[in-house]
Amino acid sequence: MFNPYSLSGKTILITGASSGIGKTTAIECAKLGAQVVITGRDLTRLRETYNILEGNGHLLLQADLTNNKDIDALLIGLPQLSGLVCNAGIFNPKLYSFTSIEEAEQVFKINFFSPFDLLRRILKQKKIERNSSIVFVSSIAGNTITSLGSSVYGASKSALNGLSKALALELAPKQIRVNTVMPGMIETPILAGSSISNDELEEDRKRYPLGRYGQTQDVAYAIIYLLSNASSWVTGTNILLDGGFTLT
């Protein structure tokens, strides 16, 4: 039976695949037939993801994407790609007035310049095929909404949104599509380990019209749509995934 969302025959690199959205995306892509290449800094957790993947032919390539030598090694090990998910990122909430330039640079280095440089080098080495799809994991923070302490984080994610639109135009002649997903609050280990109390989180969930935070699967399925042939006429788009939060 024809399935436009099938990823069979596609080879997809997913960064930040050791936990959260990246881990779930890798698992779900493998279920749909993709050969998945996962990368991240934490080898132990990356192996946990790898061991869950269905099917054969997957690759695990440990790398710190802020380290040039690690990127060099990653590129050597990469097969030809038909999909790329730039998911690795950090969130460091802090009021602008108390944020040092070094802290801001670190956020931008991980959230913007690392995917910027990785993709640039992948394209330069012709590691991504025609008719491929690139997906950046952005956020509702920045272009869509803001909150106290998210100025630098939101700015870094807004930069990704702007980059994706320009790249969509630039890479269109090669039939390479570029899009972003913009999640609201997602239930991840980072959230569970934060200093925010359960009562505070429960109160915040009420601000979402659908009555809950997103699950990592909610984001993974949107990414899969953008990676699949079902979205072959979609490029330069920022898909909002927020349970209706920005409507209120």
C-alpha positions, 0 to 999 in steps of 0.5 A: 500500500502506498504511504506518502509518509514512508521514509524507506530508502532515505538516509537521515542525519539527526543531531541531538539524538541522545534524548528528547525530540531528537531521540524520538525523531530517530526512533520514529524515522527508523520505524518508517523505514529510514536509515538513521544516522544519529549524533550527539555528545553523550555516547552512553545515551546515544547508544541507548537511542541506537539500541532502540532503533528498528531495522538495519543499517543505522549509524552512530557517530558521536560528535560535539558540533561545536568542535571542528575536529569532531565535525571533520570526523563526522563528515568522514563517516557520513553516507550520502544523505536525503534528510537532515534534522538539526535538533541539537540545542540548549536553553539557558533562561536568564534575564538580558540584564544579567547575561554576559556576552560569553553566555550569549555567544555560547547559546548562539554557538550551539543553537545557530552557528553549529547547525549553520556550519554543519549544513554549510560543510555538508553542502560543500562536500556534496553529502546531501542529494537532490530532492532532499529535506532539511529541517531545523528545530526552532521554537515559538520563542523569538519570532512568535512569542517571548517571555522573561529570561528568553531573550538570547534563546529566542534570538538564536531560534529566530536566527534559525527561522530566518536562515531556513527561509533564505536557504529554501530559496537558495537551495530550491534549484537543487530541489532541496527543501528547507523548513523549520518546526517551532514547538511550544513547551514539550515534555522532555527530561530537561523540563523534568530536571528543571527548578520549576515546581510541579504546581507551577508547571500544572498552572502553566499547562492551563495556558494551552487551549488543548490542555497539555504540553506537547509530547516529543512524538508531536514534534517528531511526526511534524518533522517526519512530514517534512522529511517525507515525500508528502511535503514535496511542495513545502519549503521555506515554512515554519510549522507552529506546534504549540497546542494553541498557546499563541492564540491566547 
